[in-house]
Amino acid sequence: MTAGAVAVAAISTRPVVVRDSRTDAASKAIDLMRVQLGRASDGRLRAAVTATESWAPKDLVASKGGPPGSICLRLYTGGSKVEGVVPDYLVCITATKSGKKLRGSVLRERTNDFPERVTGAKVTRSSKRTVVVKFSQSSIGKPATVRFSAESTRAGCTRTSCVDAAPNLPTVGTVKLREPSATTNRPE
């Protein structure tokens, strides 16, 4: 077996699952309990986010104005520590204004500014509790490793108490997609 083959064998092709065992979401918020991230058969990244109870796209629409609700993956692709750090990317699921369909977006976080939309993401439902989102690895910079968690934000609420995380930070899941290239390990 060659050295390259050994390195490839060390990378898991199985998705990584993290759980939030507590029922801790604010009133009328989607309580997340399970997040899975891995590589799909077509090479894209595939995440499945499961809630403790059934929910519908209309649950993400603010009934009396205010911001829409969302379910977002928090993706850490750099080398920084997770605790108290803004993620590098968000992959967010929101509802159309009518509340009939879901849509997905990959967003890059920016210092002292709103996130910047990078591209869309494909959203499907696998059950009334689970939403699946697929997006390209290149949309988040083709990192060797991705640390992740998820959060749901209640529609119409601007307070941090309206956010449920799975798992609660600083706990995250880690997916290794490839061996880091020699150029990413060089000191600056």
C-alpha positions as CSV (number, residue, x, y, z in Angstrom):
1,M,0.0,0.0,0.0
2,T,1.4,3.4,-0.9
3,A,1.6,6.4,1.5
4,G,-1.2,8.1,-0.4
5,A,-3.5,5.1,0.1
6,V,-2.8,5.0,3.8
7,A,-3.7,8.7,4.1
8,V,-7.0,8.2,2.2
9,A,-7.9,5.2,4.3
10,A,-7.6,7.3,7.5
11,I,-10.4,9.6,6.3
12,S,-13.9,8.5,7.3
13,T,-16.5,8.4,4.7
14,R,-19.2,7.9,7.3
15,P,-21.2,11.0,8.4
16,V,-20.6,12.4,11.9
17,V,-23.5,12.7,14.3
18,V,-23.8,15.0,17.3
19,R,-26.7,15.2,19.7
20,D,-28.3,17.6,22.1
21,S,-30.0,15.5,24.8
22,R,-31.8,18.3,26.5
23,T,-35.1,19.8,25.6
24,D,-34.0,23.4,26.0
25,A,-35.5,25.5,23.2
26,A,-37.4,28.7,24.0
27,S,-41.2,28.7,23.7
28,K,-42.4,28.1,20.1
29,A,-38.9,27.5,18.9
30,I,-37.8,24.4,17.0
31,D,-35.9,22.3,19.5
32,L,-32.9,20.6,17.8
33,M,-31.8,17.2,19.0
34,R,-29.5,15.7,16.3
35,V,-27.2,17.0,13.6
36,Q,-25.4,14.9,11.0
37,L,-22.8,16.0,8.5
38,G,-20.9,14.0,5.9
39,R,-20.0,13.7,2.3
40,A,-22.8,12.7,-0.1
41,S,-22.2,10.2,-2.9
42,D,-21.9,13.1,-5.4
43,G,-19.1,14.8,-3.4
44,R,-21.2,17.6,-1.9
45,L,-21.6,17.9,1.8
46,R,-24.9,16.6,3.2
47,A,-26.3,17.7,6.6
48,A,-29.4,16.4,8.3
49,V,-30.9,18.3,11.2
50,T,-33.6,16.7,13.4
51,A,-35.9,18.4,15.8
52,T,-37.7,16.8,18.9
53,E,-41.1,17.4,17.3
54,S,-42.7,17.9,13.9
55,W,-42.4,21.3,12.3
56,A,-43.4,23.0,9.0
57,P,-41.9,25.7,6.8
58,K,-44.6,28.1,8.0
59,D,-43.1,27.8,11.5
60,L,-40.1,29.8,10.2
61,V,-42.3,32.8,9.0
62,A,-42.7,35.6,11.5
63,S,-46.5,36.1,11.9
64,K,-46.3,39.7,13.2
65,G,-43.3,41.0,11.5
66,G,-39.7,40.8,12.7
67,P,-37.0,38.5,11.4
68,P,-37.8,35.1,9.9
69,G,-36.9,32.0,11.8
70,S,-34.1,29.8,10.5
71,I,-32.2,26.6,11.0
72,C,-28.5,27.0,10.4
73,L,-25.4,24.9,10.4
74,R,-22.5,26.7,12.0
75,L,-19.3,25.7,10.2
76,Y,-15.8,26.2,11.5
77,T,-13.2,25.7,8.7
78,G,-10.2,27.6,10.1
79,G,-7.9,26.7,13.0
80,S,-9.5,28.9,15.6
81,K,-11.1,27.6,18.8
82,V,-14.9,27.3,18.7
83,E,-15.9,28.7,22.1
84,G,-17.1,32.2,21.7
85,V,-15.9,32.5,18.1
86,V,-18.2,33.4,15.2
87,P,-18.3,30.5,12.6
88,D,-16.6,30.9,9.3
89,Y,-19.7,29.9,7.4
90,L,-23.4,29.4,8.0
91,V,-25.6,27.1,5.9
92,C,-29.1,28.4,6.6
93,I,-32.6,27.1,5.9
94,T,-35.4,29.6,5.8
95,A,-39.0,29.6,4.4
96,T,-40.4,31.5,1.5
97,K,-42.6,34.4,2.5
98,S,-45.7,32.2,1.9
99,G,-44.3,29.6,4.3
100,K,-44.9,26.8,1.7
101,K,-41.4,26.0,0.7
102,L,-37.9,25.9,2.3
103,R,-34.8,27.5,0.7
104,G,-31.1,27.2,1.6
105,S,-28.2,29.5,1.4
106,V,-24.4,29.2,2.2
107,L,-23.3,32.4,3.9
108,R,-19.7,33.5,4.7
109,E,-19.4,35.4,8.0
110,R,-17.6,38.7,7.9
111,T,-16.1,40.8,10.7
112,N,-18.3,43.7,11.7
113,D,-20.7,43.2,8.8
114,F,-23.6,41.0,7.9
115,P,-22.9,37.6,6.4
116,E,-22.3,37.5,2.7
117,R,-24.3,35.0,0.6
118,V,-22.0,32.7,-1.3
119,T,-24.5,30.4,-3.1
120,G,-27.7,28.5,-2.7
121,A,-28.1,25.1,-1.1
122,K,-30.5,22.3,-1.9
123,V,-33.1,21.6,0.8
124,T,-35.3,18.6,1.2
125,R,-37.3,17.0,4.0
126,S,-36.8,13.4,5.0
127,S,-39.5,13.5,7.6
128,K,-41.7,16.0,9.5
129,R,-38.9,16.4,12.0
130,T,-35.8,16.3,9.7
131,V,-34.5,18.7,7.1
132,V,-31.6,17.8,4.8
133,V,-29.4,20.3,3.1
134,K,-26.7,19.7,0.5
135,F,-24.0,22.2,-0.6
136,S,-20.7,22.1,-2.5
137,Q,-17.4,21.7,-0.6
138,S,-16.0,24.6,-2.7
139,S,-18.7,27.0,-1.4
140,I,-17.0,26.8,2.0
141,G,-13.4,26.8,0.7
142,K,-12.8,23.0,0.4
143,P,-11.4,22.6,3.9
144,A,-9.7,19.5,5.1
145,T,-11.7,19.5,8.3
146,V,-15.1,21.0,9.2
147,R,-16.2,21.5,12.8
148,F,-20.0,21.9,13.0
149,S,-23.1,22.4,15.1
150,A,-26.6,23.7,14.3
151,E,-28.9,26.4,15.7
152,S,-32.5,27.2,15.2
153,T,-33.9,30.7,15.7
154,R,-37.6,31.4,16.5
155,A,-39.4,33.5,13.9
156,G,-40.1,37.1,15.0
157,C,-37.6,37.1,17.8
158,T,-34.3,39.1,18.0
159,R,-33.1,37.9,21.4
160,T,-30.4,35.3,21.9
161,S,-32.8,33.5,24.2
162,C,-34.7,32.5,21.1
163,V,-31.9,30.4,19.8
164,D,-31.5,26.6,20.4
165,A,-28.2,25.0,19.6
166,A,-27.4,21.3,19.0
167,P,-25.1,20.5,20.6
168,N,-24.5,23.4,22.9
169,L,-21.2,25.2,22.3
170,P,-18.4,24.7,22.8
171,T,-19.2,21.1,21.8
172,V,-19.1,20.5,18.1
173,G,-18.8,17.6,15.6
174,T,-15.8,17.2,13.4
175,V,-15.7,15.8,9.9
176,K,-12.4,15.1,8.2
177,L,-12.8,15.4,4.5
178,R,-9.1,15.1,3.3
179,E,-5.6,15.3,4.5
180,P,-4.4,19.0,4.8
181,S,-2.2,20.1,1.9
182,A,1.4,21.0,2.6
183,T,0.7,24.6,1.8
184,T,-1.9,24.9,4.5
185,N,0.6,23.8,7.2
186,R,3.3,26.3,6.4
187,P,4.0,28.9,9.1
188,E,3.4,32.5,8.0
